Amino acid sequence: MYFHYTNIPAVYNIVKTGKVWFSSLAFMNDEMEGMDLHQVLAEVLELKYGSEKCKKTLELIETTIETYLRFQMSFSASTLKDDISQWRAYTHLGQGVCVEFGEGFIQDEGITKVECLYDISAKKTAIIQDRHLKANDVTINGLLESHDDIQKYVSAIIQTLVRFKNASFSPEKEVRWVLSLSGVTDPKARLMYRPHRLGLTTYQEVKVDLTKVKSITLGPQLSKQNLKTFEDFLIEHGCSGYVAKSKVTLR
């Protein structure tokens, strides 16, 4: 099962519309997002080929991150239920909810589920296992001879990048559902815009199956009278999940 911690307006919209927001990975809470791939890849290539030989590859990686990261749309959850760190990080003073859901909740077939990597050795392994990403300056020229080859290389970068998070976030045990877009002209793109603490960000609405919601847990600082209100709200919108109160004490 997976657990998505969020605020009251967000869960209201999820149940009301049957959709969740996939947000741009360029605007995640991890402001090191996108940097780990460059750093880990540099270490892997330098160990094997020397810093001069991997320079061209690193430059391409950096350009690709800047260009494509904002078109990687993600919805995140944790494998941790009723967890105090999640309540603190993703709800205001525990005044939110945790949505518990199972496989099949996200309905779009073009979306990939990935488990985030935090440990440096796991990140190195992910790079080494991909023949595109471990290429040096000599072999990289052969990989980029055609448009299709370039797309394969970009795809390899992105597929690895979306799994990487800074080690400081490892307690979150995050799982991501990722919709990869090539840009605003991508046929799958139905981008919308909203203000963000870092500026103006994009998001995309994706349909969900509300019958896959197992439970809604009310945050530590929500009053118990919300239990019945949420139960009625879920029933009216065809959501079979039960409603419970958090057992966490949040001060």
Backbone as CSV, one residue per row, in Angstrom:
resi,resn,N_x,N_y,N_z,CA_x,CA_y,CA_z,C_x,C_y,C_z
1,MET,0.840,-1.191,0.000,0.000,0.000,0.000,0.885,1.255,0.000
2,TYR,0.307,2.371,-0.466,1.028,3.632,-0.550,0.250,4.706,0.205
3,PHE,0.997,5.730,0.689,0.403,6.737,1.554,0.788,8.131,1.071
4,HIS,-0.230,8.905,0.709,-0.021,10.257,0.205,-0.513,11.250,1.249
5,TYR,0.412,12.028,1.807,0.091,13.017,2.831,-0.155,14.361,2.161
6,THR,-1.266,15.001,2.506,-1.596,16.244,1.827,-2.535,17.093,2.684
7,ASN,-2.903,18.256,2.181,-3.770,19.155,2.927,-5.248,18.912,2.595
8,ILE,-6.141,19.579,3.311,-7.578,19.368,3.130,-8.056,19.794,1.735
9,PRO,-7.677,20.986,1.241,-8.116,21.352,-0.113,-7.697,20.340,-1.174
10,ALA,-6.494,19.778,-1.035,-6.003,18.824,-2.040,-6.820,17.537,-2.022
11,VAL,-7.072,16.967,-0.833,-7.834,15.714,-0.779,-9.282,15.953,-1.190
12,TYR,-9.792,17.135,-0.899,-11.148,17.485,-1.347,-11.213,17.436,-2.875
13,ASN,-10.239,18.028,-3.537,-10.227,18.045,-5.000,-10.014,16.651,-5.588
14,ILE,-9.189,15.833,-4.934,-8.949,14.478,-5.427,-10.255,13.683,-5.450
15,VAL,-10.970,13.725,-4.331,-12.216,12.963,-4.231,-13.309,13.582,-5.104
16,LYS,-13.378,14.892,-5.134,-14.417,15.585,-5.894,-14.271,15.380,-7.398
17,THR,-13.030,15.411,-7.896,-12.788,15.348,-9.343,-12.346,13.980,-9.832
18,GLY,-11.879,13.115,-8.900,-11.325,11.831,-9.323,-10.006,11.984,-10.053
19,LYS,-9.261,13.046,-9.694,-7.974,13.308,-10.341,-6.947,13.743,-9.303
20,VAL,-5.666,13.487,-9.609,-4.574,13.997,-8.789,-3.704,14.899,-9.654
21,TRP,-2.936,15.736,-8.989,-2.022,16.625,-9.695,-0.638,15.994,-9.773
22,PHE,-0.121,15.881,-10.994,1.272,15.511,-11.222,2.053,16.813,-11.396
23,SER,3.018,17.049,-10.527,3.752,18.311,-10.535,5.134,18.157,-11.149
24,SER,5.664,19.257,-11.655,6.976,19.248,-12.288,8.063,18.905,-11.282
25,LEU,8.954,17.982,-11.662,10.060,17.607,-10.795,11.069,18.737,-10.609
26,ALA,10.979,19.769,-11.442,11.877,20.914,-11.293,11.509,21.764,-10.085
27,PHE,10.341,21.498,-9.489,9.866,22.303,-8.366,9.537,21.424,-7.159
28,MET,10.350,20.395,-6.927,10.103,19.508,-5.801,10.648,20.109,-4.503
29,ASN,10.291,19.483,-3.363,10.794,19.964,-2.075,12.288,19.720,-1.913
30,ASP,12.835,18.807,-2.720,14.271,18.552,-2.716,14.919,19.493,-3.722
31,GLU,15.527,20.573,-3.248,16.112,21.557,-4.152,17.412,21.058,-4.789
32,MET,17.875,19.866,-4.378,19.025,19.228,-5.022,18.564,18.308,-6.147
33,GLU,17.248,18.286,-6.426,16.704,17.434,-7.477,17.426,17.722,-8.790
34,GLY,17.908,16.681,-9.424,18.583,16.853,-10.704,20.084,16.989,-10.599
35,MET,20.595,17.334,-9.411,22.028,17.515,-9.263,22.744,16.195,-8.994
36,ASP,22.100,15.294,-8.276,22.738,14.035,-7.914,23.179,13.239,-9.136
37,LEU,22.371,13.226,-10.171,22.732,12.452,-11.353,24.046,12.959,-11.938
38,HIS,24.167,14.261,-12.060,25.389,14.845,-12.600,26.582,14.481,-11.731
39,GLN,26.455,14.606,-10.426,27.560,14.360,-9.513,27.967,12.892,-9.471
40,VAL,26.957,12.013,-9.395,27.265,10.584,-9.327,27.834,10.089,-10.651
41,LEU,27.252,10.565,-11.752,27.752,10.168,-13.060,29.196,10.635,-13.252
42,ALA,29.494,11.838,-12.806,30.860,12.357,-12.916,31.833,11.451,-12.176
43,GLU,31.429,11.004,-10.996,32.301,10.133,-10.213,32.505,8.789,-10.916
44,VAL,31.425,8.231,-11.451,31.518,6.943,-12.127,32.424,7.050,-13.359
45,LEU,32.223,8.065,-14.163,33.002,8.215,-15.393,34.460,8.547,-15.106
46,GLU,34.705,9.375,-14.124,36.079,9.742,-13.804,36.860,8.533,-13.280
47,LEU,36.176,7.701,-12.545,36.842,6.500,-12.028,37.242,5.569,-13.165
48,LYS,36.445,5.550,-14.219,36.685,4.590,-15.300,37.446,5.195,-16.479
49,TYR,37.169,6.477,-16.773,37.723,7.054,-17.994,38.630,8.267,-17.771
50,GLY,38.579,8.873,-16.626,39.343,10.095,-16.410,38.489,11.313,-16.693
51,SER,38.724,12.387,-15.990,37.854,13.555,-16.043,37.783,14.211,-17.424
52,GLU,38.878,14.205,-18.180,38.878,14.853,-19.489,37.973,14.117,-20.476
53,LYS,38.028,12.793,-20.451,37.258,12.006,-21.408,35.748,12.081,-21.170
54,CYS,35.353,12.338,-19.931,33.912,12.349,-19.663,33.309,13.749,-19.736
55,LYS,34.128,14.746,-20.080,33.670,16.126,-20.065,32.471,16.354,-20.994
56,LYS,32.557,15.827,-22.214,31.481,16.046,-23.178,30.178,15.422,-22.700
57,THR,30.282,14.217,-22.146,29.095,13.538,-21.642,28.460,14.331,-20.514
58,LEU,29.274,14.846,-19.595,28.749,15.606,-18.464,28.061,16.884,-18.922
59,GLU,28.618,17.528,-19.928,28.001,18.740,-20.462,26.629,18.430,-21.063
60,LEU,26.546,17.300,-21.763,25.268,16.894,-22.348,24.249,16.581,-21.262
61,ILE,24.698,15.894,-20.219,23.815,15.557,-19.107,23.269,16.829,-18.465
62,GLU,24.141,17.777,-18.219,23.732,19.021,-17.556,22.706,19.770,-18.399
63,THR,22.957,19.851,-19.713,22.015,20.525,-20.608,20.667,19.805,-20.628
64,THR,20.718,18.478,-20.656,19.488,17.681,-20.689,18.671,17.871,-19.417
65,ILE,19.337,17.887,-18.271,18.642,18.100,-17.005,17.908,19.434,-17.021
66,GLU,18.609,20.490,-17.450,18.009,21.823,-17.483,16.826,21.879,-18.445
67,THR,16.935,21.163,-19.549,15.904,21.233,-20.590,14.684,20.388,-20.271
68,TYR,14.908,19.162,-19.774,13.816,18.198,-19.688,13.261,17.966,-18.292
69,LEU,13.975,18.372,-17.240,13.501,18.069,-15.895,12.118,18.669,-15.621
70,ARG,11.885,19.876,-16.111,10.596,20.510,-15.820,9.426,19.841,-16.538
71,PHE,9.712,18.962,-17.505,8.637,18.236,-18.193,8.458,16.814,-17.664
72,GLN,9.099,16.538,-16.538,8.870,15.256,-15.859,7.860,15.508,-14.749
73,MET,6.655,15.018,-14.940,5.555,15.297,-14.018,5.393,14.116,-13.063
74,SER,5.310,14.410,-11.774,5.364,13.341,-10.787,4.298,13.491,-9.703
75,PHE,3.785,12.339,-9.268,2.912,12.245,-8.098,3.608,11.322,-7.112
76,SER,3.730,11.753,-5.869,4.541,11.014,-4.904,3.724,10.468,-3.741
77,ALA,4.209,9.379,-3.192,3.630,8.790,-1.987,4.756,8.137,-1.205
78,SER,4.437,7.703,0.000,5.399,7.034,0.855,4.901,5.627,1.147
79,THR,5.792,4.779,1.614,5.370,3.456,2.086,5.174,3.464,3.596
80,LEU,5.221,4.660,4.203,5.083,4.807,5.649,3.676,5.253,6.024
81,LYS,3.030,4.502,6.899,1.677,4.820,7.328,1.695,5.596,8.644
82,ASP,0.887,6.663,8.704,0.721,7.454,9.924,2.075,7.778,10.540
83,ASP,2.933,8.395,9.725,4.321,8.650,10.118,4.507,10.112,10.529
84,ILE,5.113,10.339,11.669,5.227,11.690,12.205,6.033,12.620,11.295
85,SER,7.086,12.103,10.665,7.898,12.942,9.782,7.117,13.372,8.549
86,GLN,6.239,12.497,8.055,5.414,12.835,6.895,4.365,13.878,7.258
87,TRP,3.779,13.731,8.437,2.799,14.737,8.882,3.465,16.108,8.984
88,ARG,4.663,16.147,9.505,5.367,17.419,9.662,5.773,18.024,8.321
89,ALA,6.184,17.176,7.399,6.712,17.668,6.121,5.622,18.105,5.144
90,TYR,4.479,17.403,5.138,3.516,17.608,4.059,2.140,18.106,4.499
91,THR,1.970,18.371,5.795,0.732,18.998,6.264,1.097,20.132,7.202
92,HIS,0.244,21.126,7.279,0.502,22.273,8.141,0.128,21.928,9.578
93,LEU,1.153,21.708,10.400,0.942,21.401,11.819,0.041,20.185,12.023
94,GLY,0.108,19.227,11.106,-0.699,18.020,11.233,-2.153,18.195,10.870
95,GLN,-2.495,19.335,10.275,-3.881,19.603,9.888,-4.093,19.210,8.426
96,GLY,-3.955,17.934,8.174,-4.128,17.400,6.834,-4.603,15.973,6.909
97,VAL,-4.421,15.228,5.836,-4.862,13.836,5.796,-3.807,12.976,5.105
98,CYS,-3.931,11.677,5.315,-3.104,10.697,4.618,-4.033,9.785,3.829
99,VAL,-3.850,9.755,2.520,-4.656,8.914,1.641,-3.906,7.608,1.407
100,GLU,-4.497,6.502,1.818,-3.908,5.185,1.600,-4.539,4.550,0.368
101,PHE,-3.717,4.107,-0.584,-4.255,3.525,-1.808,-3.393,2.363,-2.277
102,GLY,-3.976,1.535,-3.131,-3.279,0.365,-3.645,-2.962,0.482,-5.123
103,GLU,-2.407,-0.589,-5.693,-2.086,-0.623,-7.125,-3.361,-0.389,-7.943
104,GLY,-3.199,0.334,-9.048,-4.341,0.620,-9.903,-5.000,1.943,-9.612
105,PHE,-4.546,2.626,-8.570,-5.108,3.947,-8.234,-4.843,4.936,-9.355
106,ILE,-3.597,4.963,-9.865,-3.245,5.805,-10.996,-3.625,5.066,-12.270
107,GLN,-4.476,5.663,-13.112,-5.071,4.936,-14.228,-4.357,5.087,-15.563
108,ASP,-3.586,6.142,-15.755,-2.958,6.398,-17.043,-1.894,5.346,-17.340
109,GLU,-2.012,4.651,-18.458,-1.076,3.586,-18.809,0.301,4.110,-19.199
110,GLY,0.393,5.380,-19.522,1.673,5.941,-19.938,2.538,6.399,-18.778
111,ILE,2.149,6.050,-17.567,2.853,6.506,-16.373,3.684,5.374,-15.783
112,THR,4.888,5.705,-15.350,5.815,4.730,-14.799,5.944,4.904,-13.289
113,LYS,5.920,3.792,-12.555,6.128,3.849,-11.110,7.585,3.520,-10.811
114,VAL,8.230,4.344,-9.975,9.626,4.110,-9.605,9.803,4.318,-8.107
115,GLU,10.743,3.580,-7.533,11.124,3.787,-6.143,12.373,4.661,-6.122
116,CYS,12.365,5.674,-5.285,13.484,6.604,-5.244,14.743,5.944,-4.680
117,LEU,15.887,6.396,-5.198,17.189,5.928,-4.736,17.866,7.047,-3.950
118,TYR,18.388,6.722,-2.784,19.031,7.714,-1.925,20.507,7.413,-1.708
119,ASP,20.825,6.140,-1.569,22.179,5.704,-1.251,23.104,5.868,-2.458
120,ILE,24.298,6.366,-2.213,25.239,6.636,-3.303,25.593,5.384,-4.086
121,SER,25.720,4.250,-3.420,26.076,3.013,-4.117,24.940,2.551,-5.019
122,ALA,23.692,2.738,-4.578,22.539,2.364,-5.404,22.470,3.249,-6.644
123,LYS,22.808,4.510,-6.502,22.800,5.427,-7.638,23.890,5.063,-8.646
124,LYS,25.059,4.717,-8.132,26.145,4.296,-9.020,25.753,3.041,-9.799
125,THR,25.131,2.112,-9.101,24.714,0.866,-9.756,23.722,1.154,-10.875
126,ALA,22.782,2.064,-10.632,21.790,2.415,-11.648,22.448,2.979,-12.893
127,ILE,23.502,3.765,-12.720,24.215,4.336,-13.861,25.025,3.270,-14.595
128,ILE,25.745,2.466,-13.835,26.607,1.445,-14.440,25.799,0.432,-15.249
129,GLN,24.576,0.161,-14.800,23.737,-0.817,-15.492,23.168,-0.291,-16.801
130,ASP,23.234,1.016,-17.025,22.708,1.598,-18.259,23.861,1.875,-19.220
131,ARG,23.865,1.180,-20.343,24.991,1.287,-21.278,25.116,2.681,-21.881
132,HIS,24.019,3.422,-21.957,24.078,4.787,-22.490,24.792,5.718,-21.522
133,LEU,24.413,5.639,-20.258,24.938,6.594,-19.290,26.393,6.349,-18.933
134,LYS,26.874,5.139,-19.084,28.274,4.880,-18.733,29.201,5.042,-19.940
135,ALA,28.659,5.527,-21.069,29.481,5.705,-22.268,30.496,6.833,-22.066
136,ASN,31.662,6.675,-22.702,32.669,7.726,-22.630,32.615,8.593,-23.889
137,ASP,33.574,9.508,-24.024,33.537,10.430,-25.153,33.661,9.726,-26.496
138,VAL,34.356,8.608,-26.537,34.541,7.890,-27.797,33.243,7.225,-28.229
139,THR,32.633,6.497,-27.321,31.415,5.769,-27.687,30.184,6.671,-27.741
140,ILE,30.217,7.809,-27.045,29.059,8.691,-27.031,28.769,9.231,-28.430
141,ASN,29.810,9.472,-29.223,29.618,9.965,-30.587,28.813,8.978,-31.420
142,GLY,29.062,7.693,-31.208,28.324,6.664,-31.931,26.881,6.578,-31.493
143,LEU,26.640,6.894,-30.226,25.273,6.825,-29.709,24.406,7.980,-30.182
144,LEU,25.031,9.077,-30.600,24.288,10.282,-30.932,24.306,10.617,-32.423
145,GLU,24.352,9.584,-33.258,24.447,9.809,-34.696,23.100,10.114,-35.336
146,SER,22.009,9.766,-34.682,20.696,10.004,-35.271,19.755,10.560,-34.228
147,HIS,18.615,11.057,-34.717,17.601,11.613,-33.808,17.104,10.553,-32.841
148,ASP,16.905,9.333,-33.346,16.426,8.240,-32.487,17.429,7.921,-31.387
149,ASP,18.716,7.945,-31.739,19.742,7.655,-30.747,19.809,8.746,-29.679
150,ILE,19.644,9.971,-30.113,19.630,11.081,-29.156,18.463,10.918,-28.184
151,GLN,17.304,10.549,-28.720,16.129,10.359,-27.873,16.340,9.225,-26.875
152,LYS,17.031,8.165,-27.314,17.324,7.053,-26.402,18.241,7.502,-25.279
153,TYR,19.200,8.344,-25.630,20.133,8.827,-24.608,19.427,9.735,-23.615
154,VAL,18.617,10.643,-24.144,17.839,11.533,-23.283,16.910,10.726,-22.384
155,SER,16.281,9.704,-22.956,15.389,8.844,-22.180,16.136,8.150,-21.045
156,ALA,17.358,7.674,-21.342,18.161,7.019,-20.321,18.494,7.977,-19.185
157,ILE,18.824,9.210,-19.529,19.116,10.219,-18.511,17.909,10.448,-17.622
158,ILE,16.761,10.680,-18.260,15.548,11.022,-17.523,15.084,9.859,-16.655
159,GLN,15.103,8.651,-17.196,14.641,7.491,-16.436,15.481,7.264,-15.183
160,THR,16.747,7.608,-15.265,17.611,7.494,-14.097,17.405,8.679,-13.161
161,LEU,17.328,9.848,-13.726,17.203,11.079,-12.948,15.972,11.086,-12.047
162,VAL,14.834,10.633,-12.551,13.593,10.739,-11.779,13.590,9.857,-10.537
163,ARG,14.555,8.947,-10.436,14.634,8.061,-9.273,15.531,8.629,-8.182
164,PHE,16.363,9.607,-8.507,17.372,10.093,-7.568,16.821,11.158,-6.638
165,LYS,17.053,10.973,-5.329,16.777,12.017,-4.348,17.976,12.134,-3.420
166,ASN,18.146,13.311,-2.865,19.241,13.537,-1.935,19.108,12.612,-0.729
167,ALA,20.247,12.142,-0.219,20.248,11.173,0.876,19.527,11.668,2.123
168,SER,19.452,12.994,2.314,18.788,13.537,3.502,17.292,13.232,3.518
169,PHE,16.732,12.844,2.356,15.308,12.540,2.273,15.014,11.038,2.381
170,SER,16.022,10.244,2.657,15.842,8.787,2.675,14.771,8.297,3.652
171,PRO,14.553,8.946,4.815,13.504,8.456,5.727,12.103,8.491,5.129
172,GLU,11.903,9.262,4.053,10.572,9.376,3.464,10.139,8.117,2.719
173,LYS,11.098,7.306,2.256,10.789,6.086,1.502,9.769,6.393,0.387
174,GLU,10.165,7.276,-0.485,9.251,7.786,-1.510,9.129,6.871,-2.724
175,VAL,7.900,6.763,-3.208,7.588,6.100,-4.466,6.982,7.156,-5.379
176,ARG,7.384,7.148,-6.645,6.889,8.148,-7.592,6.185,7.499,-8.773
177,TRP,5.156,8.182,-9.240,4.519,7.854,-10.508,4.884,8.999,-11.440
178,VAL,5.548,8.681,-12.545,6.131,9.710,-13.400,5.522,9.684,-14.798
179,LEU,5.089,10.847,-15.248,4.638,11.055,-16.622,5.709,11.873,-17.323
180,SER,6.417,11.261,-18.267,7.516,11.932,-18.966,6.999,12.581,-20.248
181,LEU,7.154,13.884,-20.325,6.754,14.643,-21.510,8.002,15.170,-22.206
182,SER,7.925,15.300,-23.520,9.064,15.821,-24.278,9.051,17.342,-24.346
183,GLY,7.916,17.947,-23.989,7.789,19.400,-24.024,6.331,19.805,-24.111
184,VAL,6.083,21.085,-24.284,4.708,21.579,-24.307,3.932,21.096,-25.521
185,THR,4.642,20.681,-26.580,3.970,20.206,-27.785,3.730,18.699,-27.776
186,ASP,4.161,18.021,-26.719,3.923,16.584,-26.591,2.422,16.319,-26.617
187,PRO,1.964,15.344,-27.441,0.524,15.041,-27.514,-0.092,14.685,-26.162
188,LYS,0.725,14.185,-25.222,0.223,13.820,-23.894,0.123,15.022,-22.962
189,ALA,0.695,16.148,-23.386,0.768,17.311,-22.503,-0.570,18.049,-22.434
190,ARG,-1.060,18.179,-21.226,-2.231,19.029,-20.938,-1.866,19.882,-19.721
191,LEU,-0.791,20.643,-19.895,-0.192,21.353,-18.782,-1.057,22.502,-18.278
192,MET,-1.042,22.662,-16.968,-1.695,23.780,-16.311,-0.638,24.468,-15.452
193,TYR,-0.928,25.693,-15.027,0.070,26.479,-14.317,-0.481,26.973,-12.984
194,ARG,0.426,27.080,-11.999,0.014,27.601,-10.695,1.206,28.284,-10.023
195,PRO,0.925,29.247,-9.141,2.012,29.887,-8.388,2.662,28.877,-7.450
196,HIS,3.940,29.050,-7.218,4.721,28.147,-6.370,5.697,29.004,-5.588
197,ARG,6.157,28.500,-4.435,7.088,29.291,-3.638,8.384,29.584,-4.382
198,LEU,8.702,28.788,-5.411,9.895,29.021,-6.212,9.590,29.760,-7.515
199,GLY,8.324,30.132,-7.726,7.958,30.852,-8.941,6.643,30.364,-9.523
200,LEU,6.650,30.100,-10.836,5.476,29.589,-11.544,5.784,28.180,-12.030
201,THR,4.975,27.217,-11.611,5.240,25.830,-11.960,4.088,25.233,-12.760
202,THR,4.359,24.111,-13.395,3.340,23.416,-14.181,2.870,22.174,-13.444
203,TYR,1.675,21.738,-13.794,1.167,20.464,-13.290,0.200,19.897,-14.319
204,GLN,-0.137,18.652,-14.153,-1.077,17.996,-15.058,-2.006,17.105,-14.262
205,GLU,-3.288,17.171,-14.565,-4.268,16.347,-13.880,-4.311,14.951,-14.485
206,VAL,-4.333,13.933,-13.621,-4.369,12.543,-14.059,-5.495,11.828,-13.324
207,LYS,-6.281,11.045,-14.050,-7.414,10.346,-13.454,-6.948,9.251,-12.487
208,VAL,-7.750,9.060,-11.431,-7.474,7.993,-10.469,-8.746,7.172,-10.252
209,ASP,-8.558,5.965,-9.741,-9.671,5.078,-9.427,-9.929,5.163,-7.926
210,LEU,-10.981,5.863,-7.544,-11.265,6.088,-6.130,-11.617,4.803,-5.393
211,THR,-11.980,3.753,-6.116,-12.278,2.479,-5.446,-11.004,1.830,-4.902
212,LYS,-9.839,2.324,-5.341,-8.556,1.799,-4.860,-8.090,2.489,-3.580
213,VAL,-8.851,3.481,-3.126,-8.511,4.143,-1.867,-8.951,3.253,-0.715
214,LYS,-8.004,2.850,0.118,-8.312,1.962,1.234,-8.739,2.738,2.469
215,SER,-8.091,3.879,2.713,-8.432,4.648,3.907,-8.028,6.102,3.768
216,ILE,-8.653,6.920,4.591,-8.272,8.313,4.772,-7.987,8.485,6.260
217,THR,-6.746,8.834,6.598,-6.398,9.063,7.998,-6.327,10.559,8.255
218,LEU,-7.091,11.016,9.234,-7.092,12.433,9.582,-5.851,12.764,10.400
219,GLY,-5.250,13.906,10.113,-4.022,14.308,10.779,-4.164,14.509,12.278
220,PRO,-3.033,14.524,12.977,-3.029,14.619,14.440,-3.750,15.836,14.995
221,GLN,-3.779,16.919,14.235,-4.371,18.158,14.743,-5.776,18.425,14.207
222,LEU,-6.378,17.449,13.533,-7.767,17.606,13.076,-8.704,17.065,14.141
223,SER,-9.781,17.765,14.371,-10.740,17.348,15.395,-11.535,16.125,14.947
224,LYS,-12.040,15.355,15.913,-12.721,14.103,15.625,-14.043,14.294,14.895
225,GLN,-14.650,15.472,14.992,-15.927,15.653,14.299,-15.789,15.559,12.786
226,ASN,-14.536,15.623,12.295,-14.308,15.456,10.856,-14.512,14.017,10.395
227,LEU,-14.460,13.061,11.318,-14.580,11.655,10.932,-15.862,11.389,10.164
228,LYS,-16.985,11.774,10.728,-18.272,11.513,10.086,-18.430,12.321,8.802
229,THR,-17.949,13.556,8.816,-18.046,14.394,7.616,-17.294,13.762,6.451
230,PHE,-16.079,13.269,6.725,-15.293,12.623,5.680,-15.944,11.321,5.221
231,GLU,-16.510,10.557,6.151,-17.195,9.321,5.775,-18.329,9.602,4.796
232,ASP,-19.139,10.608,5.086,-20.250,10.977,4.198,-19.734,11.450,2.843
233,PHE,-18.674,12.241,2.880,-18.099,12.793,1.653,-17.588,11.677,0.742
234,LEU,-16.916,10.692,1.323,-16.393,9.585,0.531,-17.517,8.736,-0.057
235,ILE,-18.532,8.466,0.743,-19.665,7.660,0.269,-20.350,8.328,-0.908
236,GLU,-20.558,9.627,-0.814,-21.247,10.362,-1.881,-20.472,10.347,-3.189
237,HIS,-19.165,10.128,-3.119,-18.342,10.156,-4.334,-17.806,8.780,-4.715
238,GLY,-18.443,7.733,-4.197,-18.109,6.376,-4.617,-16.760,5.889,-4.169
239,CYS,-16.279,6.422,-3.046,-14.991,6.014,-2.508,-15.237,5.110,-1.308
240,SER,-14.750,3.880,-1.378,-15.079,2.879,-0.362,-14.128,2.868,0.832
241,GLY,-13.130,3.718,0.840,-12.157,3.717,1.923,-12.757,4.142,3.247
242,TYR,-12.231,3.587,4.329,-12.717,3.951,5.652,-11.942,5.169,6.165
243,VAL,-12.472,5.820,7.186,-11.863,7.019,7.746,-11.398,6.725,9.163
244,ALA,-10.170,7.128,9.479,-9.611,6.891,10.804,-8.904,8.141,11.295
245,LYS,-8.595,8.161,12.565,-7.866,9.287,13.162,-6.430,8.857,13.415
246,SER,-5.490,9.753,13.152,-4.076,9.474,13.385,-3.821,9.147,14.848
247,LYS,-2.893,8.217,15.072,-2.499,7.855,16.422,-1.208,8.558,16.843
248,VAL,-0.712,9.407,15.954,0.520,10.141,16.220,0.233,11.354,17.115
249,THR,1.121,11.625,18.046,1.042,12.837,18.850,2.009,13.854,18.281
250,LEU,1.474,14.932,17.758,2.288,15.954,17.125,2.208,17.223,17.945
251,ARG,3.317,17.666,18.484,3.346,18.850,19.351,3.983,20.021,18.630
